[in-house]
Amino acid sequence: MEVKHPQIKRIIQELSRFLQGKEEALRLSLITFFSRGHLLIEDLPGLGKTTLAIGLARITGLSFGRIQATSDLLPSDIIGVSIYNKETGKFEFHKGPIFNNIVLVDEINRATPKTQSALLEAMGEKQITVEGETYKLPEPFFVIATQNPVEQYGTFPLPESQMDRFMMKISIGYPSREAEREILKGGSKREELYSIQPIMDRQQVLKMQEEAEKVYLSDKVIEYILDIAEATRSSKYFSAGLSIRGTLAIAKTGKTNAYFSGRDYVIPEDIKSLLPYTVPHRVVLHEIYENTDHQEIVLSVLEKIPVPA
Amino acid sequence: MIKLKTVVYGITYFIGFIGFLSVSGHVSPTYSAIFLIMFFAGLFTDWKGKKPLPRWALNLLSLTAVASLFFRISAENVVLPVVETLLLLLGIKLLEDKEFRDFMQIYTISVFLLTGSALLSIDISFMLFFTVMFFSVVVAVVLLTYYSQDRELAVERDTFRKIVLSAVLIPSLALPLTGFFFILLPRTQQPLFNLIPAEKSTTGFSDSISIGDVSQIQESNETALRIKTDRKLNSEAYIRAVVLNFFDGKTWKRIRPAGREEKAVNLKGRIKYTVILEPTGSRYLPALELPLGLDGVRHRKEKDFVFSAAERIYRRVKYTAISYSGGKPFVKPVNLPFYTQLPYGIDERIVKLAESLKGKTVRETVNKVVSYLKENYSYSLQDLPVSEDPLSQFLFEVKKGNCEYFASAGAVLLRLNGIPTRLVAGYKGVVYNRIGDYYIVPQKYAHTWIEVNIDGYWERYDPTAGSPSQILSKGEKSLAERLRLIMDALEYAYINSIINFDFQKQVKVVRSTVSFLSGFRSLFEYLKFAFPYIAIGLAVSIGVVLALRELTESRSRKVLRKFLKKLEKKGYKKKENQGLEEFVLSIPDGQVREKALRFVRIFESYYYRDREIDRATYRILLGIVNDI
């Protein structure tokens, strides 16, 4: 879908200098971001996940934190620790990297389940309680987690219930030949990435998130979303269908999608075009279908749902 | 908590049963039994929540029931077969798995049954059934609206009472008004729907014309006959209906013409045409001057070129005829005493006048008489002389009259001079109906003239000062007149397509079809008869459906339907799972795509905002659709 919102358009233009040919991935990330959701990128290493996260942080003028997940990563490494201060005689809380606006969690499936759930809980609640004290996470708060689908040894794949907490799951994929040629000619632009001038500030981001939220969602489109949920729940292929969080995510991303297209109402296509990113990671296939392509089956089920018009 | 589903089903079966009760005394026990079986089967299956019979089978059954109606209906017995068929349809509906529309259909059929019972007999029980039916249908429809929103809706007892009470309010207010109108409006003794064409008031020519008679006809605006021909007719054409040959002083009569057979001579200006004659009550078949032959109605041609049908004409007839506009009857020798007959005691003044108009030759006398009448008397339809001797009064006192006075005065004056003369009654003049491409002869063009025998040739003379068609056709181009022509053209089209089949005859055909179904011929006849009815029925029902859709559909649905239909015509069909924009963007033709996209953008901005499209936007959207 064509992006018509002027500022979003500029962001995509600016960042695609660093992510040649990946406008679609950029757009999807931005939709998630402005829908106040979190993003899961399932991809091989070295395809620009970090670039995407840093670029997003820079251009919106937000703070950026990075967590490299390993099997010995502890929850306190993410959240922060209380350290005894000799001078005051009190414990002082030292905030971890999660207290940033945009947090990149690299290879989240390498972290132990304990650490994973600490992180995911923080994502869901948008606040952290340590030793009886509650700390609010900054606003906006956007987590980009990445997952390496190939390496399985020594990893802890995210359980389905945890996947549900991500609004969208995307993959960036290999660049096209032309794009890669351009990349090779230009060399690494990592240095340049850090010098991007922000084109908006925190206030503006919050305002745009609010505006996206206010996009009108017609009863007809709501019925359509309910049909989608119904289809996943009653399908013989799935042992678990969409959760309520799932339908909410569909509605929210649909609104933001409409907002990006310069509309103040949602059309079914807003919803439909995002289904490949909002639904597949939330439904659980029956054991017998486990070896088939997950996304394929989900889309074949959703494809048949009549669109209201 | 009260479950609306139970209430709606209960009240629906109740309504159906009331419908049945209202007619149960009239329909045959077989139908009652069949209905009751279906009724209880429907009740039972609904109770169990299982509907074993598929919808298509029931639809087929309904069609069969309706088709069988064609075989049972007759002119004398219309209502009962219809009622019985309705009863069957009601039973089938009750058997069906019920959607919103099925409930509505059940209510409608029940109301029809009640109406049908009123046609069969009306007594106090009707009032009772009517009241019960009225209340229950209104309540049912209100509850049904709730039910159709949510099948499993259950409401508190209190809420339910409120709903029912407010629903009951409608008929409670309406019923007293109904009663008021029932008393106020005149009730007819005659059946409202008379399918058998009634006899028309007869205004044609009979065997005799009392002087002044035609004036009644001449003020009538009705159509007397219609003529269809590919030739152009003279707008002053004479149409011969009957020849009157005997005068008794007040009345011209027709008695069987005596003398030799008359021949037609001077056969010029042949014209073949079709006549559609309105009922006249007499036997005579009018035809253009001078008619030689006639076909299509059983008739007899008389010596003086008068065609009389075997039976008096009480319904429309259609016949073809051949005439020669220049033709003249010829007979030699003419029966002189017969055509110079006069009553005894003719006024002396008339005899003197006749003498004074005598010329040297027969032709001169005729010319003198005709021009005397034309010059000294004036045409009028009002204040006509009526007395014991209307002719003298016309000639010497009033000096004005209609064609009959002129013609009979002329005939009497000529007969007094010993010249064989007879009166011809018919019509003068035709009106061309451009819309239907045929000629109308209105009753008001009725006319009378004379035929004078000179040397064996019967020659036409018209002594009337000014012809009725000239006098009466002043307002011809008025709007009302034009409207009348349009209406007449419609009637003409209607007559033309079914004139050969009057209802009685058709019913006979159907009957014979039923009894000799093996006969291919009669089946064909039946189809020939049934086709227009089926076609009209279909057209009407399609029209009603379209009109209903037009009326009930929201603007956005309507315009979207038109849009999708238009694109479908172009070969682009939207799949069910495609969004509008998605669909439109998939159109390969750039021009169509652009226009369609423009439509979709406007449409969506209303539709997905849950706003109804306003009139102006609707027009814009329609414009785009038409433009595609």
Interface residues (C-beta under 8 A of the other chain):
Chain A: Y216 S218 D219 K220 V221 R263 D264 Y265 V266 I267 P268 E269 K272 E303 K304 I305 P306 V307 A309
Chain B: L560 K574 E576 N577 Q578 G579 L580 E581 E582 E604 S605 Y607 Y608 R609 D610
